[in-house]
Amino acid sequence: MRHYLSIIPILFASSFPVMSQGIQTPIKNVFVNSIEENKLSFHNLSDVKIIIDIYGDQFEIQPDSGFSYECSGYSYLEIQVKNITHEYFELPCSSRVSFSKDFNIVNKVIR
């Protein structure tokens, strides 16, 4: 009986999905967090217009705005931030991408 009781906390903990608090990006001042919805969500908190390329489709994100991209059929997406040095990076579909207030296209520095 004692052995079964020691397994219960492990089973209970494993029944909840684990969401990571942050995903490392190669671009300075760009942060990614996991979300529960199956979409890629973008938030531009900076003062510059950002152009995102997702498999050839380009999206403009104006300052202080955002948009969501439905991930039908994908579990990971490759995104490219245009006009900076780094080519692209891959993200899980259930992610929120935030361009911080300090993000700038001039920031061509890769972490």
C-alpha positions in Angstrom: 0.0 0.0 0.0 2.8 2.4 0.8 4.3 2.0 -2.7 1.1 3.0 -4.4 0.8 6.2 -2.3 4.3 7.3 -3.3 3.3 7.1 -7.0 0.2 9.3 -6.7 2.0 12.6 -6.6 4.0 11.7 -9.7 0.9 10.7 -11.6 -0.9 13.8 -10.5 2.0 16.1 -11.5 2.3 14.4 -14.9 -1.3 14.9 -15.8 -0.9 18.7 -16.2 0.8 20.2 -19.3 4.1 21.8 -18.7 4.4 25.2 -20.4 7.9 26.7 -20.6 8.3 30.2 -19.3 10.5 31.3 -22.1 12.1 30.2 -25.3 15.5 31.6 -26.3 15.6 33.5 -29.5 18.7 34.5 -31.5 17.6 38.1 -31.8 18.2 40.7 -29.1 15.1 42.1 -27.4 12.7 39.4 -28.9 11.1 37.2 -26.3 9.0 34.0 -26.8 6.6 32.4 -24.3 4.5 29.3 -24.6 0.7 29.7 -24.8 -2.1 27.2 -24.8 -3.8 28.1 -28.1 -2.5 26.5 -31.3 -1.5 29.8 -32.9 1.6 32.0 -33.2 0.9 35.4 -31.6 3.0 38.5 -32.3 3.2 41.7 -30.2 5.2 44.7 -31.2 6.0 46.9 -28.2 8.7 48.8 -30.0 8.6 52.0 -32.0 9.5 50.5 -35.3 7.5 48.7 -38.0 8.5 45.0 -38.2 8.1 42.7 -41.2 7.8 39.0 -40.4 8.1 36.3 -43.1 6.4 32.9 -42.5 7.1 30.5 -45.3 6.9 33.3 -47.9 3.9 35.1 -46.5 4.9 38.6 -45.2 3.2 40.4 -42.4 3.8 44.0 -41.2 3.5 44.7 -37.5 3.1 48.4 -36.8 4.4 49.8 -33.5 2.2 49.0 -30.5 0.2 46.4 -32.3 0.2 42.7 -33.1 -1.5 39.8 -34.9 -2.1 36.1 -34.7 -1.2 33.4 -37.2 -3.2 30.2 -37.2 -1.1 27.1 -37.1 -3.3 24.6 -38.9 -1.3 21.6 -39.9 1.9 22.7 -38.2 3.4 22.1 -34.8 6.5 24.3 -35.4 6.9 27.4 -37.7 9.9 29.0 -39.2 9.8 32.8 -39.0 12.2 35.4 -40.4 12.4 39.0 -39.2 13.2 41.0 -42.3 16.0 43.6 -42.5 18.2 42.2 -39.8 21.3 40.0 -39.9 19.8 36.7 -38.6 18.1 34.7 -41.2 15.3 32.8 -39.3 14.4 30.8 -36.3 11.9 28.1 -35.5 9.2 28.3 -32.9 6.5 26.0 -31.5 3.1 27.0 -32.9 1.7 27.6 -29.4 3.9 30.7 -28.8 3.7 34.4 -28.1 6.5 36.5 -29.7 7.1 39.9 -28.1 9.3 42.5 -29.6 10.3 44.6 -26.6 10.3 48.4 -26.3 14.1 48.3 -26.8 13.9 46.3 -30.1 15.1 48.1 -33.1 16.0 47.1 -36.6 19.4 48.8 -36.0 19.9 46.2 -33.2 21.4 43.7 -35.7 23.3 42.1 -32.8 22.6 38.4 -32.4 22.6 37.1 -28.8 
